[in-house]
Amino acid sequence: MSEKIAVLGAGSWGSILANLLDENGNQVSLWSYNPKQVEELNTKHTNTHYIKDFTYSETLIAYADLKEALTDATTILFVVPTKAVRSVAGQVKAVLAETHAKPALIHASKGIEQDTYKRVSEILAEEIPAENRSSITVLSGPSHAEDVAKRDITLITAASTDLDAAKHVQNLFMNHYFRVYTNSDVIGVEIAAALKNIIALGTGALHGLGYGDNAKAALMTRGLAEVSRLGGSFGANPQTFMGLAGVGDIIVTGTSSNSRNWRAGDQLGKGKSLDEVIKNMGMVIEGVATTKAAYELAKQRGVDMPITEAIYQVLYEGKEIRQAISDLMQREGRSEF
């Protein structure tokens, strides 16, 4: 059954998800704050800053006006950087209050808000009251936009405390190359989604330094243990971290140059400063801000996260990367579990 869906955020992931929803027979409006990007999408059906050599559906319409994009939408998909979620959600609330609409909300943003340490679903729940939404669902898992653009096989998770809402999202996105599983563990899925970017920074740095597969596998495995520990302190289901949103996303983000967090780590490993890396990337590197939030959360909750702490020291305290690695390797021996 076709729906009117508003996708907020026209970066690589947002625009490709919008195109997929359009392919699946829905009426999709794609919102961007950038009028030039909107013009390119509507006239050339390209989004070259984010996805090169890809032509979007001609029936996918982009808007620079948020209210226009939201008109008659029964579902709203947020795919904006975490730092922008609260602001955009506040604008959406104003429109929904005016139109008396009550759409289903989905988000595919991966991060933790600075200072408040809120997960994205918590921000949405705070900014958009229950009378202006029917549900909130998280969409996450091992998924590069570039691969989905090529219709490569992709499996991800839709997580909601409302199973019917998760099934609704599953039905919206499923097709012959994009498969969605449902999950009720919103906490675990969101924490895994955010913290895997920290691990990707680390594996990218190892690559930049010239380390091999053994080192990267070690970091991903022990990094996953840290993510699981922090998630467990919030009551997340341990199985979630063994699933698509956990180990699956760490594999795809921690091993591929399609990951901007991996690319950022790679540049750091090659000796570039954080400021240089951020300037060169031209896109938000979620893992940088998430490292700070996770480090502070771990301290607050008494959770042991030595890899996260080491990456924090490199990013925010100027510690030399090789010294950080050496200090990790020379920690006192302990049991794996």
C-alpha positions in Angstrom: 0.0 0.0 0.0 1.5 3.3 -1.1 2.1 6.1 1.5 3.2 9.7 1.6 6.6 9.8 3.3 8.7 12.8 4.1 12.4 12.1 4.4 14.3 14.8 6.3 18.0 15.1 5.3 19.3 14.7 1.8 22.8 13.5 2.5 24.0 10.2 1.1 21.9 7.9 3.4 18.8 10.1 3.5 18.7 10.6 -0.3 19.3 6.9 -1.0 16.6 5.8 1.5 14.2 8.3 -0.1 14.9 6.8 -3.5 14.4 3.3 -2.2 11.0 4.2 -0.7 10.1 5.9 -4.0 11.1 2.7 -5.9 8.9 0.7 -3.5 5.9 2.7 -4.8 5.5 5.4 -2.2 5.0 9.1 -2.7 8.2 10.6 -1.3 9.2 14.1 -0.5 12.9 14.8 0.4 13.7 17.8 2.5 17.1 19.6 2.5 18.0 22.9 4.1 20.2 23.6 1.0 18.2 25.2 -1.9 21.0 24.4 -4.4 20.9 20.7 -3.5 17.2 20.8 -3.9 17.5 22.3 -7.3 20.1 19.7 -8.4 17.9 16.8 -7.2 14.8 18.2 -9.0 16.4 19.2 -12.3 19.3 16.8 -12.8 18.1 14.0 -10.4 21.7 13.8 -9.0 23.2 14.6 -5.6 26.9 14.7 -6.6 28.4 16.0 -3.3 27.2 12.8 -1.6 26.6 10.1 -4.2 28.5 10.2 -7.4 27.4 8.6 -10.6 23.8 7.9 -9.4 20.6 9.0 -11.0 17.6 9.4 -8.6 14.0 8.6 -9.6 12.3 11.4 -11.5 9.2 11.0 -9.2 11.3 11.8 -6.1 10.6 15.5 -5.3 13.0 17.5 -3.1 11.9 20.5 -1.1 13.7 23.3 0.7 10.5 24.3 2.6 9.9 21.9 5.5 6.2 22.5 5.7 5.8 21.7 2.0 7.8 18.5 2.5 5.6 17.4 5.4 2.2 18.1 3.8 0.0 15.0 4.0 2.9 12.8 5.2 1.8 9.8 7.1 5.4 8.8 7.9 8.4 11.0 8.6 11.9 9.7 8.3 14.7 11.7 10.1 18.1 11.3 8.5 19.9 14.4 9.7 23.1 14.6 11.8 22.5 13.9 15.5 23.5 17.5 16.4 20.6 18.8 14.2 17.9 16.4 15.3 16.6 18.5 18.2 16.4 21.6 16.1 14.7 19.9 13.1 12.3 18.0 15.4 11.3 21.3 17.0 10.4 22.7 13.5 8.5 19.5 12.7 6.5 19.8 15.9 5.4 23.3 15.0 4.1 22.1 11.6 2.4 19.0 13.1 0.7 21.1 15.8 -0.6 23.4 13.1 -1.8 20.7 10.8 -3.0 18.3 13.6 -1.3 15.4 11.8 -0.1 12.4 13.8 2.5 10.6 11.6 4.7 7.6 12.4 8.3 8.7 13.1 11.4 6.8 12.0 15.0 7.8 12.4 18.2 6.6 10.8 20.6 8.9 12.5 23.5 7.4 14.4 24.8 9.3 17.4 24.4 10.5 21.0 23.6 14.1 21.8 26.4 16.1 23.4 26.0 17.2 27.0 22.5 15.5 27.5 23.8 12.0 26.3 20.3 11.5 24.9 19.7 8.9 22.2 17.9 10.1 19.1 14.6 8.4 19.9 14.7 10.2 23.2 15.2 13.6 21.6 12.3 12.9 19.2 10.1 11.9 22.1 11.0 15.1 24.0 10.5 17.5 21.0 7.5 15.9 19.4 4.7 15.2 22.0 2.7 12.0 21.8 -0.4 13.8 20.5 1.7 14.7 17.3 3.0 11.2 16.5 1.8 7.7 16.4 5.1 5.9 17.0 8.9 6.1 17.0 11.1 3.5 15.2 14.8 3.2 14.8 16.3 2.0 11.5 19.9 0.8 11.7 22.3 -1.9 10.6 25.3 -2.6 8.3 24.4 -0.3 5.3 26.5 1.9 3.2 24.5 4.2 1.0 26.8 3.6 -1.9 26.0 -0.2 -1.8 22.3 0.3 -1.5 22.5 2.7 -4.5 23.9 -0.2 -6.5 21.1 -2.4 -5.1 23.6 -4.6 -3.3 22.0 -7.0 -0.8 21.5 -5.2 2.5 20.0 -6.4 5.8 19.1 -4.0 8.6 16.9 -3.7 11.7 13.8 -1.7 12.6 13.5 -1.3 16.3 10.5 0.0 18.3 8.8 -0.7 21.6 5.7 -0.9 19.5 6.0 -4.1 17.4 3.3 -3.0 15.0 5.3 0.2 14.3 8.4 -1.9 13.6 6.5 -4.1 11.2 5.1 -1.1 9.5 8.7 0.1 8.8 9.7 -3.3 7.8 6.9 -3.4 5.1 7.8 0.1 3.8 11.4 -0.8 3.1 11.5 -4.4 2.2 12.2 -5.4 -1.4 14.3 -7.9 -3.4 17.7 -6.4 -2.3 16.8 -4.6 1.0 15.6 -6.8 3.9 14.5 -5.5 7.3 14.2 -7.5 10.6 12.2 -6.2 13.6 13.6 -5.7 17.1 12.1 -4.4 20.3 15.5 -3.3 21.9 15.5 0.4 21.0 18.2 1.1 23.6 20.6 -1.5 22.3 20.1 -0.7 18.6 20.7 3.0 19.2 23.8 2.6 21.4 25.3 0.1 18.9 24.5 2.5 16.0 26.2 5.4 17.7 29.3 3.7 19.2 30.3 1.6 16.2 31.5 4.9 14.7 34.1 5.1 17.4 35.4 1.7 16.5 35.5 2.7 12.8 37.7 5.7 13.7 40.0 3.3 15.5 40.2 0.7 12.7 40.7 3.5 10.1 43.6 4.8 12.2 45.2 1.4 12.3 45.0 1.2 8.6 46.6 4.6 8.2 49.4 3.5 10.5 50.0 0.4 8.4 48.7 -2.2 10.8 47.3 -5.5 9.4 44.1 -7.5 9.7 45.0 -9.0 13.1 45.1 -5.6 14.7 41.8 -4.5 13.1 40.0 -7.7 14.1 41.3 -7.3 17.7 40.0 -3.7 17.9 36.6 -4.5 16.4 36.1 -7.5 18.8 37.2 -5.7 21.9 35.5 -2.6 20.8 32.2 -4.5 20.5 32.8 -5.8 24.1 32.9 -2.1 25.2 29.8 -1.2 23.3 28.0 -4.1 24.8 29.1 -3.2 28.4 27.8 0.4 28.0 24.6 -0.8 26.4 24.1 -3.3 29.2 24.4 -0.6 31.8 21.2 0.9 30.3 19.4 -2.4 30.2 20.0 -3.3 26.5 19.5 -6.9 25.4 23.0 -8.5 25.0 21.8 -10.3 21.9 21.3 -7.0 20.0 25.1 -6.5 20.0 25.6 -9.9 18.3 23.1 -8.9 15.6 22.8 -6.6 12.6 22.9 -3.3 14.6 25.9 -4.5 16.6 28.5 -6.8 15.1 27.1 -6.3 11.6 27.4 -2.6 11.6 30.9 -2.7 13.2 32.1 -5.0 10.4 30.8 -2.8 7.6 31.8 0.5 9.2 35.1 -0.7 10.5 36.4 -2.2 7.3 35.3 0.0 4.4 36.5 3.2 2.8 32.9 4.0 2.2 32.7 4.8 5.9 33.5 8.5 6.6 34.5 7.5 10.1 36.9 4.9 8.8 38.3 7.5 6.3 38.7 10.0 9.1 40.6 7.5 11.2 42.7 6.6 8.3 43.7 10.3 7.8 44.5 10.6 11.5 46.7 7.5 11.3 48.6 9.1 8.4 49.4 12.1 10.5 46.8 14.7 9.7 45.3 16.8 12.5 41.7 16.4 13.5 41.0 19.9 12.2 42.4 19.0 8.8 40.4 15.8 8.7 37.1 17.6 9.5 37.9 20.2 6.9 38.8 17.6 4.2 35.7 15.4 4.9 33.1 17.9 3.9 30.5 15.8 5.8 29.6 15.2 9.5 31.9 12.7 11.2 29.5 11.4 13.8 32.2 9.3 15.6 34.2 12.4 16.7 31.3 13.8 18.8 30.1 10.3 19.9 33.6 9.5 21.3 33.3 12.4 23.7 29.8 11.5 24.7 30.6 7.8 25.2 33.8 8.6 27.1 31.9 10.9 29.5 29.0 8.4 29.8 31.4 5.6 30.7 33.0 7.7 33.4 29.6 8.7 34.8 28.3 5.1 34.8 31.6 3.4 35.9 31.9 1.3 32.7 35.3 0.1 31.6 35.9 1.4 28.0 39.7 1.5 27.4 39.6 1.7 23.6 37.0 4.5 23.7 39.2 6.3 26.3 42.3 5.9 24.1 40.5 7.3 21.1 39.1 10.2 23.2 42.7 11.0 24.3 43.8 11.1 20.7 41.0 13.3 19.5 40.6 15.7 22.5 43.8 15.6 24.4 46.4 15.4 21.6 47.8 12.1 22.6 50.0 10.5 19.9 48.2 7.5 18.3 51.1 5.1 18.6 51.5 5.9 22.3 47.8 5.3 22.8 48.1 1.9 21.1 51.2 1.0 23.2 49.4 1.9 26.4 46.4 -0.3 25.4 48.7 -3.2 24.6 50.6 -2.9 27.9 47.6 -2.9 30.2 47.5 -5.6 32.9 46.4 -9.0 31.6 42.9 -10.1 32.3 40.2 -12.7 31.4 38.4 -12.2 28.1 35.0 -12.7 29.6 
